[in-house]
């Protein structure tokens, strides 16, 4: 198979067993038996990328959006505010980048283990305001649960996508 050069990769997996997990309170802790509700990587630089891992236990512990309620427990405006606060509280991790809000997406999460239980969450995305055209754009995604708690990504070394065969 030929090798393909990927300049930007974003992966979104739902309900996958974790190879890399994070525990509440320690996002760098690895747990082989943890179930990850969402795992996503996004571009930061040629040397680094963001890895966002949201444990299923956090999602299932968040408030339910009941079918008879017209709006979710956490509004879009509140989710964007919580994500913006998360960025400013971690300004050392994201030094040198001026983040611009790009979009907020509401997603439904269900577990194969608990088919009658569903939860909703926001994914709030920011892009580098100073990005140059025709270059990969750093993107930061923060998950906001229905109780306003946020899950921010960690910065990890970038994978060398040139070496991946397809």
C-alpha angles and dihedrals in degrees: 000000000000121000118244125207112227117193095181131022130179119181125192117188125176124207099351125155108255125251086172115028136171127215125216107273096015113058093181095056112110120219118181093195098047118111114227117212094191132013121178137164126198138178121274102154139326088274101038141038137185118251116196116191120176116190115227090230091065093049094047090047092058122095120278123245101225119218093236093055115092095211135034119257089251113048124218090250092051091047092051090048093050092049092048090050090050090055094049092047089055096042092135090061092051098038118160096021124105105206121212121197109248108170148332120219126193113216134185118225125198129176123223087217092055106031095171093054120081130174133188129218140176125237108201117194130201129186130203106268091206097050116137121233117256091027128099108271120227109238127193122196123191123186117220118196123213091262091055096256113142133214114203127194126251123231113245135171111279119252116243099244092183088073096053114102120212 
